[in-house]
Each structure stands twice: as structure tokens, then as C-alpha cells.
Amino acid sequence: METDDPTTSYMLQAWARLCKCLGQDFLPYMAVVMPPLLQSAQLKPDVIITSADSDNELESDDESMETITLGDKRIGIKTSVLEEKATACNMLCCYADELKEGFFPWINQV
């Protein structure tokens, strides 16, 4: 999938729901679930910083780019990446809560 494919977020959420339903029976699937989940949790958002009085706008066709002005700087952040990262972090908490000691093999990576 593309790095900004919204399907990734839906898959992360679906896996967490399956984990809640299956409980410890979900453990065999963790080897498949964890690599993309950890990748999403480690995403770094696209941040663009320009001068507030600069002529070039941070506007883009991408609706997920939010801009704010702080002092003499204009900051643009791609929020879709932040949303995917937040979802992944929430899912990691869900897995740890549901799987208890079964989550132990992934503690160091998380």
C-alpha cells in the first residue's frame, strides 16, 4: 500500500477489534500485525516551516495539511500522518491491555 493510503488505518483498527474478540487466540497473528503497526507508530509527520510574511503559501491540494502562524513563522503539518500515528499508538495500548503477558515479546520494539 501507499504510505498515505487510508486503508492502513482501517486495517489497524480492524486488527485491534479482532484482538478484542479473540483475546489470547489472537497471539498467532501478532507476527503479521506488529510490523506494519510499529511502522505506523514510528511515522514522522511532514512539517514545513516558512516565514510568516513569505509570499509562498503552504497551501496544497492535500486537505490534510494544516497551517498555523506562530510569531514570525508559518508552520504546516500533514495531519493525516499524525492521525495514523495516533491510531497505531492506541492500537498498541489495546494489544497490551488485551494480550497481557502475551504481549511481552514486543515490549522492546514498542
N, CA, C and O atoms as a GROMACS GRO file, in nm:
protein
  440
    1MET      N    1   0.083  -0.120   0.000
    1MET     CA    2   0.000   0.000   0.000
    1MET      C    3   0.087   0.125   0.000
    1MET      O    4   0.202   0.122   0.044
    2GLU      N    5   0.032   0.232  -0.048
    2GLU     CA    6   0.100   0.361  -0.044
    2GLU      C    7   0.113   0.404   0.101
    2GLU      O    8   0.035   0.361   0.186
    3THR      N    9   0.212   0.487   0.130
    3THR     CA   10   0.233   0.528   0.269
    3THR      C   11   0.117   0.610   0.325
    3THR      O   12   0.092   0.607   0.446
    4ASP      N   13   0.045   0.682   0.240
    4ASP     CA   14  -0.067   0.762   0.289
    4ASP      C   15  -0.203   0.700   0.256
    4ASP      O   16  -0.304   0.769   0.254
    5ASP      N   17  -0.205   0.571   0.228
    5ASP     CA   18  -0.329   0.501   0.196
    5ASP      C   19  -0.417   0.492   0.321
    5ASP      O   20  -0.373   0.438   0.423
    6PRO      N   21  -0.539   0.544   0.316
    6PRO     CA   22  -0.627   0.541   0.434
    6PRO      C   23  -0.666   0.399   0.476
    6PRO      O   24  -0.711   0.378   0.588
    7THR      N   25  -0.650   0.303   0.388
    7THR     CA   26  -0.683   0.164   0.420
    7THR      C   27  -0.597   0.113   0.536
    7THR      O   28  -0.642   0.031   0.616
    8THR      N   29  -0.474   0.163   0.546
    8THR     CA   30  -0.385   0.121   0.654
    8THR      C   31  -0.448   0.147   0.790
    8THR      O   32  -0.447   0.059   0.876
    9SER      N   33  -0.502   0.264   0.808
    9SER     CA   34  -0.566   0.299   0.936
    9SER      C   35  -0.685   0.207   0.965
    9SER      O   36  -0.705   0.165   1.078
   10TYR      N   37  -0.763   0.177   0.863
   10TYR     CA   38  -0.878   0.089   0.881
   10TYR      C   39  -0.834  -0.053   0.918
   10TYR      O   40  -0.897  -0.119   1.001
   11MET      N   41  -0.726  -0.098   0.856
   11MET     CA   42  -0.674  -0.231   0.888
   11MET      C   43  -0.624  -0.237   1.032
   11MET      O   44  -0.648  -0.336   1.102
   12LEU      N   45  -0.554  -0.133   1.076
   12LEU     CA   46  -0.506  -0.128   1.214
   12LEU      C   47  -0.623  -0.139   1.312
   12LEU      O   48  -0.616  -0.212   1.411
   13GLN      N   49  -0.728  -0.066   1.284
   13GLN     CA   50  -0.845  -0.068   1.372
   13GLN      C   51  -0.916  -0.203   1.368
   13GLN      O   52  -0.962  -0.252   1.471
   14ALA      N   53  -0.924  -0.263   1.250
   14ALA     CA   54  -0.990  -0.394   1.238
   14ALA      C   55  -0.913  -0.501   1.314
   14ALA      O   56  -0.973  -0.585   1.380
   15TRP      N   57  -0.780  -0.498   1.305
   15TRP     CA   58  -0.699  -0.596   1.378
   15TRP      C   59  -0.720  -0.582   1.528
   15TRP      O   60  -0.727  -0.682   1.599
   16ALA      N   61  -0.730  -0.459   1.576
   16ALA     CA   62  -0.750  -0.438   1.719
   16ALA      C   63  -0.886  -0.493   1.763
   16ALA      O   64  -0.898  -0.551   1.871
   17ARG      N   65  -0.987  -0.475   1.679
   17ARG     CA   66  -1.120  -0.529   1.713
   17ARG      C   67  -1.117  -0.682   1.715
   17ARG      O   68  -1.177  -0.745   1.802
   18LEU      N   69  -1.046  -0.740   1.619
   18LEU     CA   70  -1.033  -0.886   1.618
   18LEU      C   71  -0.960  -0.934   1.743
   18LEU      O   72  -0.996  -1.037   1.801
   19CYS      N   73  -0.860  -0.861   1.784
   19CYS     CA   74  -0.786  -0.896   1.906
   19CYS      C   75  -0.878  -0.893   2.028
   19CYS      O   76  -0.872  -0.980   2.114
   20LYS      N   77  -0.964  -0.791   2.035
   20LYS     CA   78  -1.058  -0.782   2.147
   20LYS      C   79  -1.153  -0.902   2.147
   20LYS      O   80  -1.188  -0.954   2.253
   21CYS      N   81  -1.195  -0.944   2.030
   21CYS     CA   82  -1.288  -1.058   2.019
   21CYS      C   83  -1.220  -1.191   2.051
   21CYS      O   84  -1.276  -1.276   2.120
   22LEU      N   85  -1.100  -1.208   2.001
   22LEU     CA   86  -1.031  -1.337   2.013
   22LEU      C   87  -0.948  -1.350   2.141
   22LEU      O   88  -0.920  -1.461   2.186
   23GLY      N   89  -0.909  -1.238   2.199
   23GLY     CA   90  -0.825  -1.242   2.318
   23GLY      C   91  -0.694  -1.313   2.291
   23GLY      O   92  -0.627  -1.282   2.193
   24GLN      N   93  -0.657  -1.407   2.375
   24GLN     CA   94  -0.529  -1.479   2.363
   24GLN      C   95  -0.520  -1.560   2.233
   24GLN      O   96  -0.410  -1.590   2.187
   25ASP      N   97  -0.633  -1.594   2.175
   25ASP     CA   98  -0.632  -1.668   2.048
   25ASP      C   99  -0.580  -1.583   1.932
   25ASP      O  100  -0.554  -1.635   1.823
   26PHE      N  101  -0.564  -1.453   1.954
   26PHE     CA  102  -0.513  -1.363   1.852
   26PHE      C  103  -0.359  -1.367   1.844
   26PHE      O  104  -0.302  -1.320   1.746
   27LEU      N  105  -0.294  -1.422   1.944
   27LEU     CA  106  -0.147  -1.422   1.951
   27LEU      C  107  -0.078  -1.475   1.825
   27LEU      O  108   0.023  -1.417   1.786
   28PRO      N  109  -0.125  -1.581   1.760
   28PRO     CA  110  -0.055  -1.628   1.640
   28PRO      C  111  -0.051  -1.526   1.526
   28PRO      O  112   0.034  -1.535   1.437
   29TYR      N  113  -0.141  -1.429   1.528
   29TYR     CA  114  -0.147  -1.329   1.421
   29TYR      C  115  -0.059  -1.207   1.449
   29TYR      O  116  -0.040  -1.122   1.361
   30MET      N  117  -0.006  -1.197   1.570
   30MET     CA  118   0.073  -1.080   1.606
   30MET      C  119   0.198  -1.063   1.520
   30MET      O  120   0.240  -0.950   1.495
   31ALA      N  121   0.257  -1.172   1.475
   31ALA     CA  122   0.376  -1.162   1.390
   31ALA      C  123   0.344  -1.092   1.258
   31ALA      O  124   0.432  -1.030   1.198
   32VAL      N  125   0.220  -1.101   1.213
   32VAL     CA  126   0.177  -1.035   1.090
   32VAL      C  127   0.135  -0.891   1.117
   32VAL      O  128   0.160  -0.802   1.036
   33VAL      N  129   0.072  -0.870   1.231
   33VAL     CA  130   0.014  -0.740   1.265
   33VAL      C  131   0.121  -0.639   1.310
   33VAL      O  132   0.113  -0.522   1.273
   34MET      N  133   0.218  -0.683   1.387
   34MET     CA  134   0.310  -0.589   1.450
   34MET      C  135   0.401  -0.511   1.355
   34MET      O  136   0.418  -0.391   1.377
   35PRO      N  137   0.460  -0.570   1.251
   35PRO     CA  138   0.548  -0.488   1.165
   35PRO      C  139   0.480  -0.364   1.106
   35PRO      O  140   0.535  -0.254   1.119
   36PRO      N  141   0.362  -0.376   1.042
   36PRO     CA  142   0.302  -0.252   0.990
   36PRO      C  143   0.252  -0.159   1.101
   36PRO      O  144   0.250  -0.037   1.085
   37LEU      N  145   0.212  -0.217   1.214
   37LEU     CA  146   0.166  -0.136   1.326
   37LEU      C  147   0.281  -0.053   1.382
   37LEU      O  148   0.266   0.067   1.406
   38LEU      N  149   0.395  -0.116   1.402
   38LEU     CA  150   0.513  -0.043   1.451
   38LEU      C  151   0.559   0.062   1.350
   38LEU      O  152   0.603   0.170   1.388
   39GLN      N  153   0.550   0.028   1.222
   39GLN     CA  154   0.587   0.125   1.118
   39GLN      C  155   0.497   0.249   1.125
   39GLN      O  156   0.546   0.362   1.115
   40SER      N  157   0.368   0.227   1.144
   40SER     CA  158   0.275   0.340   1.154
   40SER      C  159   0.300   0.420   1.282
   40SER      O  160   0.289   0.543   1.280
   41ALA      N  161   0.332   0.353   1.391
   41ALA     CA  162   0.357   0.422   1.517
   41ALA      C  163   0.485   0.506   1.512
   41ALA      O  164   0.498   0.602   1.587
   42GLN      N  165   0.578   0.471   1.423
   42GLN     CA  166   0.704   0.543   1.413
   42GLN      C  167   0.705   0.651   1.306
   42GLN      O  168   0.808   0.713   1.281
   43LEU      N  169   0.592   0.674   1.242
   43LEU     CA  170   0.586   0.776   1.136
   43LEU      C  171   0.621   0.913   1.191
   43LEU      O  172   0.590   0.946   1.305
   44LYS      N  173   0.687   0.990   1.108
   44LYS     CA  174   0.718   1.128   1.142
   44LYS      C  175   0.638   1.216   1.046
   44LYS      O  176   0.645   1.199   0.925
   45PRO      N  177   0.562   1.311   1.100
   45PRO     CA  178   0.478   1.394   1.014
   45PRO      C  179   0.561   1.489   0.928
   45PRO      O  180   0.670   1.531   0.966
   46ASP      N  181   0.506   1.520   0.811
   46ASP     CA  182   0.568   1.619   0.723
   46ASP      C  183   0.544   1.757   0.784
   46ASP      O  184   0.429   1.798   0.803
   47VAL      N  185   0.652   1.827   0.814
   47VAL     CA  186   0.642   1.961   0.873
   47VAL      C  187   0.717   2.057   0.782
   47VAL      O  188   0.831   2.031   0.743
   48ILE      N  189   0.652   2.169   0.750
   48ILE     CA  190   0.713   2.272   0.667
   48ILE      C  191   0.709   2.402   0.746
   48ILE      O  192   0.603   2.443   0.794
   49ILE      N  193   0.824   2.467   0.760
   49ILE     CA  194   0.831   2.594   0.833
   49ILE      C  195   0.880   2.702   0.737
   49ILE      O  196   0.985   2.688   0.674
   50THR      N  197   0.802   2.810   0.726
   50THR     CA  198   0.841   2.923   0.642
   50THR      C  199   0.821   3.051   0.720
   50THR      O  200   0.766   3.050   0.830
   51SER      N  201   0.866   3.159   0.664
   51SER     CA  202   0.846   3.290   0.724
   51SER      C  203   0.699   3.328   0.710
   51SER      O  204   0.638   3.302   0.606
   52ALA      N  205   0.643   3.389   0.812
   52ALA     CA  206   0.501   3.426   0.810
   52ALA      C  207   0.471   3.529   0.702
   52ALA      O  208   0.360   3.532   0.648
   53ASP      N  209   0.568   3.613   0.670
   53ASP     CA  210   0.543   3.715   0.568
   53ASP      C  211   0.588   3.672   0.429
   53ASP      O  212   0.592   3.752   0.336
   54SER      N  213   0.623   3.545   0.416
   54SER     CA  214   0.665   3.491   0.287
   54SER      C  215   0.547   3.489   0.191
   54SER      O  216   0.432   3.470   0.231
   55ASP      N  217   0.577   3.510   0.063
   55ASP     CA  218   0.471   3.512  -0.039
   55ASP      C  219   0.418   3.374  -0.072
   55ASP      O  220   0.301   3.360  -0.108
   56ASN      N  221   0.502   3.271  -0.060
   56ASN     CA  222   0.454   3.138  -0.098
   56ASN      C  223   0.374   3.076   0.016
   56ASN      O  224   0.421   3.065   0.130
   57GLU      N  225   0.255   3.038  -0.017
   57GLU     CA  226   0.163   2.978   0.080
   57GLU      C  227   0.195   2.830   0.097
   57GLU      O  228   0.251   2.767   0.008
   58LEU      N  229   0.159   2.776   0.211
   58LEU     CA  230   0.176   2.634   0.236
   58LEU      C  231   0.055   2.555   0.189
   58LEU      O  232   0.039   2.438   0.222
   59GLU      N  233  -0.028   2.620   0.114
   59GLU     CA  234  -0.148   2.554   0.066
   59GLU      C  235  -0.110   2.443  -0.031
   59GLU      O  236  -0.014   2.454  -0.107
   60SER      N  237  -0.185   2.336  -0.026
   60SER     CA  238  -0.163   2.228  -0.122
   60SER      C  239  -0.299   2.166  -0.154
   60SER      O  240  -0.400   2.198  -0.092
   61ASP      N  241  -0.298   2.078  -0.252
   61ASP     CA  242  -0.422   2.010  -0.286
   61ASP      C  243  -0.462   1.912  -0.178
   61ASP      O  244  -0.578   1.870  -0.171
   62ASP      N  245  -0.369   1.876  -0.094
   62ASP     CA  246  -0.393   1.781   0.013
   62ASP      C  247  -0.465   1.851   0.128
   62ASP      O  248  -0.410   1.942   0.190
   63GLU      N  249  -0.587   1.809   0.156
   63GLU     CA  250  -0.667   1.872   0.261
   63GLU      C  251  -0.616   1.838   0.401
   63GLU      O  252  -0.661   1.897   0.499
   64SER      N  253  -0.522   1.744   0.411
   64SER     CA  254  -0.473   1.705   0.542
   64SER      C  255  -0.357   1.793   0.588
   64SER      O  256  -0.299   1.766   0.694
   65MET      N  257  -0.323   1.897   0.515
   65MET     CA  258  -0.215   1.988   0.555
   65MET      C  259  -0.277   2.105   0.632
   65MET      O  260  -0.356   2.182   0.577
   66GLU      N  261  -0.241   2.117   0.758
   66GLU     CA  262  -0.291   2.225   0.843
   66GLU      C  263  -0.177   2.324   0.865
   66GLU      O  264  -0.062   2.285   0.883
   67THR      N  265  -0.210   2.452   0.865
   67THR     CA  266  -0.108   2.554   0.888
   67THR      C  267  -0.148   2.644   1.005
   67THR      O  268  -0.266   2.671   1.028
   68ILE      N  269  -0.047   2.687   1.078
   68ILE     CA  270  -0.067   2.786   1.184
   68ILE      C  271   0.048   2.886   1.176
   68ILE      O  272   0.155   2.854   1.123
   69THR      N  273   0.026   3.004   1.227
   69THR     CA  274   0.129   3.106   1.231
   69THR      C  275   0.164   3.131   1.377
   69THR      O  276   0.078   3.160   1.460
   70LEU      N  277   0.293   3.118   1.406
   70LEU     CA  278   0.345   3.144   1.541
   70LEU      C  279   0.453   3.250   1.529
   70LEU      O  280   0.561   3.225   1.474
   71GLY      N  281   0.424   3.367   1.580
   71GLY     CA  282   0.521   3.475   1.570
   71GLY      C  283   0.551   3.507   1.426
   71GLY      O  284   0.461   3.539   1.349
   72ASP      N  285   0.678   3.498   1.389
   72ASP     CA  286   0.717   3.530   1.252
   72ASP      C  287   0.733   3.405   1.165
   72ASP      O  288   0.793   3.413   1.058
   73LYS      N  289   0.681   3.292   1.210
   73LYS     CA  290   0.692   3.165   1.135
   73LYS      C  291   0.554   3.110   1.102
   73LYS      O  292   0.459   3.126   1.178
   74ARG      N  293   0.546   3.045   0.986
   74ARG     CA  294   0.426   2.974   0.945
   74ARG      C  295   0.462   2.826   0.941
   74ARG      O  296   0.559   2.787   0.876
   75ILE      N  297   0.384   2.744   1.012
   75ILE     CA  298   0.413   2.602   1.022
   75ILE      C  299   0.300   2.523   0.958
   75ILE      O  300   0.183   2.545   0.987
   76GLY      N  301   0.338   2.430   0.869
   76GLY     CA  302   0.242   2.341   0.805
   76GLY      C  303   0.270   2.198   0.848
   76GLY      O  304   0.384   2.153   0.842
   77ILE      N  305   0.166   2.128   0.891
   77ILE     CA  306   0.180   1.989   0.936
   77ILE      C  307   0.078   1.904   0.863
   77ILE      O  308  -0.039   1.939   0.853
   78LYS      N  309   0.125   1.790   0.812
   78LYS     CA  310   0.035   1.696   0.745
   78LYS      C  311  -0.034   1.611   0.853
   78LYS      O  312   0.028   1.522   0.911
   79THR      N  313  -0.160   1.641   0.878
   79THR     CA  314  -0.231   1.579   0.990
   79THR      C  315  -0.270   1.434   0.964
   79THR      O  316  -0.292   1.360   1.060
   80SER      N  317  -0.280   1.391   0.839
   80SER     CA  318  -0.318   1.252   0.813
   80SER      C  319  -0.213   1.157   0.869
   80SER      O  320  -0.246   1.048   0.916
   81VAL      N  321  -0.087   1.197   0.865
   81VAL     CA  322   0.021   1.115   0.921
   81VAL      C  323   0.008   1.109   1.073
   81VAL      O  324   0.027   1.004   1.133
   82LEU      N  325  -0.025   1.222   1.134
   82LEU     CA  326  -0.044   1.225   1.279
   82LEU      C  327  -0.162   1.138   1.322
   82LEU      O  328  -0.156   1.072   1.425
   83GLU      N  329  -0.267   1.138   1.242
   83GLU     CA  330  -0.384   1.054   1.273
   83GLU      C  331  -0.348   0.906   1.267
   83GLU      O  332  -0.390   0.828   1.353
   84GLU      N  333  -0.272   0.866   1.165
   84GLU     CA  334  -0.231   0.726   1.154
   84GLU      C  335  -0.141   0.688   1.271
   84GLU      O  336  -0.153   0.578   1.326
   85LYS      N  337  -0.051   0.776   1.307
   85LYS     CA  338   0.040   0.751   1.419
   85LYS      C  339  -0.039   0.736   1.549
   85LYS      O  340  -0.013   0.645   1.627
   86ALA      N  341  -0.135   0.825   1.573
   86ALA     CA  342  -0.217   0.818   1.694
   86ALA      C  343  -0.298   0.690   1.698
   86ALA      O  344  -0.310   0.627   1.804
   87THR      N  345  -0.354   0.650   1.585
   87THR     CA  346  -0.430   0.525   1.577
   87THR      C  347  -0.341   0.407   1.612
   87THR      O  348  -0.381   0.320   1.689
   88ALA      N  349  -0.220   0.405   1.556
   88ALA     CA  350  -0.127   0.295   1.582
   88ALA      C  351  -0.090   0.289   1.730
   88ALA      O  352  -0.085   0.181   1.788
   89CYS      N  353  -0.064   0.402   1.790
   89CYS     CA  354  -0.028   0.405   1.933
   89CYS      C  355  -0.144   0.356   2.018
   89CYS      O  356  -0.124   0.282   2.114
   90ASN      N  357  -0.266   0.396   1.984
   90ASN     CA  358  -0.384   0.348   2.056
   90ASN      C  359  -0.400   0.197   2.042
   90ASN      O  360  -0.439   0.128   2.136
   91MET      N  361  -0.371   0.146   1.922
   91MET     CA  362  -0.383   0.002   1.898
   91MET      C  363  -0.279  -0.075   1.979
   91MET      O  364  -0.308  -0.183   2.030
   92LEU      N  365  -0.159  -0.021   1.990
   92LEU     CA  366  -0.056  -0.085   2.072
   92LEU      C  367  -0.102  -0.096   2.218
   92LEU      O  368  -0.081  -0.199   2.283
   93CYS      N  369  -0.164   0.008   2.267
   93CYS     CA  370  -0.219   0.004   2.404
   93CYS      C  371  -0.328  -0.102   2.414
   93CYS      O  372  -0.336  -0.174   2.514
   94CYS      N  373  -0.410  -0.112   2.313
   94CYS     CA  374  -0.518  -0.212   2.310
   94CYS      C  375  -0.460  -0.353   2.315
   94CYS      O  376  -0.507  -0.437   2.392
   95TYR      N  377  -0.359  -0.379   2.232
   95TYR     CA  378  -0.298  -0.512   2.230
   95TYR      C  379  -0.235  -0.545   2.365
   95TYR      O  380  -0.251  -0.656   2.416
   96ALA      N  381  -0.165  -0.449   2.422
   96ALA     CA  382  -0.102  -0.473   2.553
   96ALA      C  383  -0.208  -0.502   2.659
   96ALA      O  384  -0.190  -0.589   2.744
   97ASP      N  385  -0.318  -0.429   2.654
   97ASP     CA  386  -0.425  -0.449   2.751
   97ASP      C  387  -0.495  -0.583   2.733
   97ASP      O  388  -0.523  -0.653   2.831
   98GLU      N  389  -0.522  -0.620   2.609
   98GLU     CA  390  -0.594  -0.744   2.581
   98GLU      C  391  -0.508  -0.869   2.599
   98GLU      O  392  -0.553  -0.970   2.654
   99LEU      N  393  -0.384  -0.861   2.553
   99LEU     CA  394  -0.300  -0.981   2.549
   99LEU      C  395  -0.219  -1.002   2.677
   99LEU      O  396  -0.162  -1.109   2.698
  100LYS      N  397  -0.214  -0.900   2.762
  100LYS     CA  398  -0.141  -0.908   2.890
  100LYS      C  399   0.000  -0.963   2.869
  100LYS      O  400   0.077  -0.905   2.792
  101GLU      N  401   0.034  -1.072   2.934
  101GLU     CA  402   0.170  -1.128   2.924
  101GLU      C  403   0.201  -1.179   2.782
  101GLU      O  404   0.318  -1.196   2.748
  102GLY      N  405   0.101  -1.204   2.702
  102GLY     CA  406   0.122  -1.247   2.564
  102GLY      C  407   0.185  -1.138   2.478
  102GLY      O  408   0.240  -1.167   2.371
  103PHE      N  409   0.178  -1.014   2.524
  103PHE     CA  410   0.235  -0.900   2.451
  103PHE      C  411   0.385  -0.884   2.478
  103PHE      O  412   0.452  -0.806   2.411
  104PHE      N  413   0.436  -0.959   2.574
  104PHE     CA  414   0.575  -0.944   2.618
  104PHE      C  415   0.679  -0.948   2.506
  104PHE      O  416   0.772  -0.868   2.510
  105PRO      N  417   0.669  -1.037   2.406
  105PRO     CA  418   0.773  -1.041   2.302
  105PRO      C  419   0.791  -0.909   2.225
  105PRO      O  420   0.895  -0.890   2.162
  106TRP      N  421   0.695  -0.821   2.229
  106TRP     CA  422   0.702  -0.696   2.151
  106TRP      C  423   0.733  -0.574   2.238
  106TRP      O  424   0.740  -0.463   2.185
  107ILE      N  425   0.751  -0.592   2.367
  107ILE     CA  426   0.774  -0.480   2.457
  107ILE      C  427   0.895  -0.396   2.414
  107ILE      O  428   0.884  -0.273   2.406
  108ASN      N  429   1.008  -0.459   2.386
  108ASN     CA  430   1.128  -0.382   2.350
  108ASN      C  431   1.109  -0.302   2.221
  108ASN      O  432   1.157  -0.189   2.212
  109GLN      N  433   1.040  -0.359   2.123
  109GLN     CA  434   1.017  -0.286   1.997
  109GLN      C  435   0.925  -0.168   2.017
  109GLN      O  436   0.944  -0.062   1.957
  110VAL      N  437   0.825  -0.187   2.102
  110VAL     CA  438   0.728  -0.079   2.128
  110VAL      C  439   0.794   0.032   2.206
  110VAL      O  440   0.730   0.132   2.238
   0.00000   0.00000   0.00000
